[in-house]
Amino acid sequence: MRTSAHLRIGDQPWVKWSLITLALSLVTLLLLVPLFAIFAQAFSGGLESYIANVTDRFTLHAIGLTLFVAALTVPINLVFGVFLAWLVTRFEFPGRKLLITLIDIPFAVSPVVAGLLYLLLYGSNGWIGSRLMDHDIQLMFSWPGILMVTVFVTCPFVARELIPLMQQQGKEEEEAGVTLGASGWQLFRRITLPNIQWALIYGVVLTNARAVGEFGAVSVVSGNIRGETNTLPLHVELLYQDYNVVGAFASSSLLAGIALLTLFVKSFVEWRQARQRHALNEEEI
Amino acid sequence: MSLAITSAISLNPSKRVLPGFALSLGISLLFISLILLLPITGLLLQTAGMSWNEYWSVISDPRVVASYKVTLWAAAWASAFNGVVGLLLAWVLVRYEFPGKRIVDALMDLPFALPTAVAGITLSALFAENGWYGSILAEAGIKVAFTPLGIIVAMSFTSLPFVVRTVQPVLEDLAVEDEEAAISMGGSDLTVFRRVIFPSLWPALLTGIALSFTRSLGEFGAVIFIAGNMPYVSEITSLMIFIRLQEFDYAAASAIASVVLLASLILLFLINIWQAFYLRRIHGR
């Protein structure tokens, strides 16, 4: 007889195992095989050709540009995300809900439209771009343009990770800190940061993953100049269109490696958060 | 003394005790205005410069209209597919224990972590006529790569995690009492699922499907590699914008983009309103 704690539907062995089998087959076909295929294709010409492809002059330049843009994007959106999360979870003010919705816009907008928005405004015919051109400043079709659209498409990630968590944790601890005379910076460092550090790390990792991999928006504003404004995802496209499939997959394997690292950090962070919650529950008992 | 202050704080929640309101409001508003609102205004100004007839002839051009249809249909099929598969995967991940479960759970986010261009060339290679999947499907007379079916495959892949990740937490928090009661009253598994579990699950399922649909409408990188991009047959709307841009027809690109932007903003607001509505219903707040 089943105990009352286990009185659930779908627990009969045949139902359970056929559903698990079906789910695992789907995961294999939809996720595992594609992931494996990237590396299989990348190494299909042997290790030497892989190394030659990855250390190609243009590939190295694309890697450098991609890392450079990500290294600038992450701190910008980290600072913005923390301030926005602090604002909407610690204060009540009119327009608060609208602000939370606005921050989701980059998730809903097609990357091509995102790129176009910036091209229209900052391009040489654009309202701001034409004035900058008079001072010989060109933002589009060079790295500042790539940086701007990357900041746009990745700006929700940190805030999105922090807002639900900070909402749930409430502001009592920080308010107690204020009554004890802590300054704003002390509050953040001593109380808020330890509470949100794992969500913050995950937000940063997501921002980085998307910044490194953004294609559509960057493709509109980059101009695709090989060895100049070609990011790694654009380089993948270029090689693929040149029928250099092995080269395209070799570059892809680097991006897939970053993706796998992202998944690993996510699992680790979730494990830490679960342990933190567990420890808190024990304390309360 | 400090006790008196803290109780005064909790009695008067409208009073702002925590520091940083002006600073975080200032930074958030500045950032959102510069990064989000200013570029969107730029698009509106650009389209406002067109006459209504010009605007209408661009957005109702038969090739563009065909691209709306392709995009909408493919996104609808992809999100429906993800609704079914996502529900199954979420169910299996929450309800059952099996070896490798944590890896499968971590792998579920792969489509979000993997750059879309990498997903695009990988799916295109797998489903090409000589690819691992394509060669098997070809024997059954099914062509995926370079057909509208390929668009559905790419959209499904890139938006697969949405349904899983929205349904998963709801399944975890499901009250066991109702389920147990229904089983002890002799309900069959299917009846219990339909009458007891599904009613509390479907709002989250619908949210996941809607998010998947919104993402699919804007997907670009993954789609263009596998779609074949034949005018009137397998061109998505994002690609139409991209093509107009490459022809330096900024006005036409903006007009089409304004349609896409409006559609995605409306979807975003509807999803947010819907989420707030059903969260309130669940928590009784």
Interface residues (C-beta under 8 A of the other chain):
Chain A: S4 A5 L7 R8 I9 G10 D11 Q12 V15 K16 L19 I20 L22 A23 L24 L26 V27 L30 L31 L32 V33 P34 L35 A37 I38 Q41 V79 F80 F83 L84 W86 L87 R90 F91 E92 F93 K97 L99 T101 L102 I103 D104 I105 P106 F107 A108 V109 S110 P111 V112 V113 L116 L117 Y118 L119 L120 L121 G123 N125 G126 W127 V151 F152 C155 K171 E174 E175 A176 V178 T179 L180 S183 G184 L187 L206 A209 V212 G213 E214 F215 G216 S219 V220 P233 L234 V236 E237 Y240 V245 A248 F249 S252 L255 A256 I258 A259 L260 T262 L263 F264 K266 S267
Chain B: S2 I5 T6 I9 P13 S14 R16 V17 L18 P19 G20 F21 L23 S24 L25 I27 S28 F31 I32 I35 L36 L37 L38 P39 I40 G42 L43 L45 Q46 V85 L88 L89 W91 V92 L93 R95 Y96 F98 G100 R102 V104 D105 A106 L107 M108 D109 L110 P111 F112 A113 L114 P115 T116 A117 V118 A119 I121 T122 L123 A125 L126 W132 Y133 S156 F157 L160 V176 E179 E180 I183 S184 D189 V192 F193 I197 T214 R215 L217 G218 E219 F220 G221 F225 T237 S238 L239 I241 F242 L245 Y250 A253 S254 A257 V260 L261 S264 L265 L267 L268 F269 N272 A276
